[in-house]
């Protein structure tokens, strides 16, 4: 069942599906298409619409499940390619179970856990690649990860999607989904699914066996939630360029601040970034001198030290 919630008026046209609907899902990894969008895919297909998937990474940087399944400790480049091929096969089975043909998949083959570095180091090429994937499918609805998703590949996928859509003279509607984290906004679309749809989603999820061997309970909990899709407001930026973070001074030497917009990407050490203190004590970001302000514009705060914890503490914000 489809239960639209009171959301921005601009999202109204995104919550009714017909035979003319063309839905494109931006998925950072194999399994995101099912965990966050399995019900949505079914409902678009049931209405006669078309579904496409843009897969950003092969999901190959997934060492602990791979060690468990393959009973090996060392994983080199060949092992990662083998795991990526395994996850690709799982994705194709999941798509088939959701009624999506293999030809609907576009793959960018970016490094798993490397979407952020791709965005920051090869900005124009990365945005162009996603723009090309969008124009190839010609969607009227794009769904992409939420900006506040704490997985770095997901938050950066949102930034890429926004910048890619900003390049188009007539952009499709955009909805976002949250996998890793919580979003308190009222969704533009909430899908509970019928018992039949829920069962079909569980069956599709079971195709991703590699992701269930060690984290089956967590993955199934994520997949079992109602699917919630959020409209993107015209701007989430603070009017004065304010940043939401007030990191402790002890961390300043290891902090990196990145700024990304249509013009390019910049990264600074915290103490070298173009920051000023606001009247309320927070930090405000000024664009680099002489550079025109492009919109949308996003900032990311990160800690430049190795850590086994992959999720972002600060992540992205719109400025």
N, C-alpha and C positions, 0 to 999 in steps of 0.2 A: 504494500500500500504506500501511497505517496502522501505525505503530510506536510505541505508547505507551511512554514511559520511566518509570522510577521517579520519581514526583512526589508531591506532597501527596495524601493520601487523598481530600480533598474534590474533587479534579479527576477522580476515576475515572469518575464519571457523565458527564463531558463528552467522553469519548474514544470513545464508541460511538454511531453514528448509526442512526436508524430512520426509518420513515415519520412518526413523531410529532415528530421533531426540528424545532425552529424556531430557526434561527441568524440572529442580527442582527449585522452588521458595522458598526462605527463607523469610517468612513473620513474622515480630514481632507481629502483631495484626491482628485479623479479619478485613478486608477491604483493607489491604495493597496489597493483591493479585489482587484486582480489580482496585484500584486507580492507581497503578503504572504499572500493568502488564496485564490489561484486554485485550488490543489489542494483546499483545505478546502471551497470552494464545490462543486466537482465531486463530492466524496465524500458530502456531505450530500444533494445532488440525486440522486446515484445510489441512495442509500438510500431515496429517496422523500420526504425532508424538504423544508422550505421555507427559503428564504434571503431575508433583507431587508438592505438597505443604507441607513445613515444617512450622508449626505454633508454634512460640516460647511461646506465652502467650495466655491466654483465653480472654484478653481484658476486664477483670472484674473490673479493677480499673478506673472506668469511671463515677465518682459520679454525676456530674451535669446533664448529660442526663438521668441517672437513676432516680435522684430525680424528674426530670420533668415528665418522663414517668410514674413512679410509684406513684407520688404525695406523697412522703415521704421524711422526712428530714434526719433521721438517717439511715445509711447503715452499717450493721454489716457483719460478716463473711457469714452468710446465704444469706444475700442480695447480696453480691459479687458473691457467687456461682450461685445464680439465674440469675444474669446479665451475667455471663460468659456462662451459658447454653443458654441464649437468643442469645448472639452473635455467639455462635457455630451454632445454628440453622440458623441464618442469613447467616453465611458463607457457609453452605451446600447449601442453596438456590442460593446464588451467584455462587458457583461452578457449580451447575446444569445448570444455565443459560448460563454459559461459556463453557459448554460441558465437564466438568471435573467430573468424578465420585467421590462419597464420599470416596471410598476406596483409592483414591489417596492422602488423607490427613493424615499426621503424626503430632501428637500433643505432645509437650514437657511439657505443663502445667506449665511453669514458671510464677512467679508473674508478673503481668502487672506493668510496671514501676520498675521492679526489675531485668531486664536482666543484667544491669551493676553490681549489687551486686552479682548476681549469677556467673558472670564471675570472679569477684575479690575474692569472698569468697570460691567458690567451683570450681576453675579454671579447674582442670583436669577432673572432672566429667562433667562439662558443655561442654567442648570441645569434650569429648568422646561421649556425647549424640548426638551432632550435627554430628560428624563423622559417628556414627552409622546410623543416618537417611540418610545421603548422600550415604553410601555404600549399604543400603537397597534398595534405588531406582535405583542406578547405572546410574546417569545422565551423559550426555556428555556436558551439559551446566547447570551451576548454576547461578542464579541471586540473589543478596543479596543487602541490603541497602548500600548506599555509606558511606564511613568513615566520611565524613563531614556533614552528616545528623544531624540536631540539636536536634532531639528527642533522648534522652539518650538510649532508647531501640534499636533504629535504628543504631546509631553509634557503640554500643557494639555488635549488631548482625553482623556488618561487621567484627569486630575483631574476633569474634568467627568463622565466616565462613572462614576467611583467615587462622586461626590456624588449623581448622578442615581439610581444603584442604591440608595444609602443611604436615599433617600426612599421606596422601595417597601416595603410591608409584607411581601411575599414576593418577594425578588429572584431573578432567574435567575442561573445560574452565570456566572462571568467568567473569560475567558482573555485574555492579552495577547500582542501580537506586536511585534517590534522590526524597524524598517526602517533607521533611521539610528543605528548604534551596535552594540555587542556586549552580550550578556547571558550571564553565565557560569553562571547557574543551570541545573539540569537541567530540560528542558522536560517539561510534563505530556503533551504530544502532539507528535510529530515526524512529518511527512509527507514522504516522498521522492517518492511518486507513481509510477504505472506509466508506461511510455513513451507510451502513449496520452494519459494525463492531462497529462504534461509537454508533449506537443505541443499539446494543447488550450489549455494555459496560455500557451504562446508565441504561439499564434494570437490569443488574447484580448489579450495584451500588445501585439501589433502594431496593434491598433485605436487605441492611444494614440500615434498617429504624432507628435503635437506634442512628446511627451516623449522621443522617440527621435532627433530630428533632430540635437541637439547632445550628448545624453547617452546615446545608445543603448547603448554598451558598459557604462556604469555601471548603467543601469536593468536591462539584461539580466542582469548579474551578480547584482544584488539579487534579481531574480525567479527566477534559476536556483538559488538556494540551497534547501536543504530548508526547508520551512515549520515553524517552531518556535513553539509556543504555551505560555505559562507561566501557572501558577496563581498567584493573588495570595494571599500568606500572610495570616493574620488581622490582622497589623500589621507594618509595616516600620519603625515609629517607634522611635527610640532611647528607652529607658525614662526618661532624664533630660531629654528634649527637646533632646538634642544635635544640632548641625548638622554635616554632613560637611565643611564648607568652612572654610579658614583663609586668607582672601584677604590679600594683602600690604597693609600700611598705606597705601602710596602710592595704592592704588586706592579707599580708603574714601570719599573725597569724591564719587565717581561711582557708588558702588554703591547699589542699591535692593534691599530685602528685602520680599517679599510673603508674606502668610499668608492661606490660604484654607481655610475649612471650611464646614459646613452653615449657620453663622450669617451668613457674609458674607466679604468680602475686605478686607484692609488692606495698604497699602504704605507703607514708611518709607524715608528715607535711612538708610544703614547706621548712622551715629552716633546716630540718633534711635530706632532699633529697640529693642524690649524685650529686650536681650541681656545676658547675664552670662558671665563667664569661668568655665569649669569647672576642676576640680582638675588636669586633664591639659593645660590651656592652650587647649582648644577653646572654641567658643561654644555657649551654650545659650539657647533661645528660651522666653520666658515668654509666656503668653497675655495680651492686654490686660486691665488690671485691671477686675474686676467682670464680665467676660464669661465665660459658662459655656464650658467646654471641650467642643467638639463633635468627633465622630470620624466619618469620617476627617479628618485635618488635614494640609495640605501647605504647604511653604515653597518659595519660589523666589528665587534670587539672580541678579541681572542687572546689567549695566553700562549706565548711562544715557548712552551716547555713540553717535553715528551710526557705523555700520560696514557695509561691503558683505558681511560674513560673516553669514549668516542663522542659523547653527546656534548652539545654546546652549553656552556653556563650562561653566557650573555647572548650570543647569536646576533641576529640581524634586527635592525629597526629601519623604518622609513624616515628620512629627514628632508 
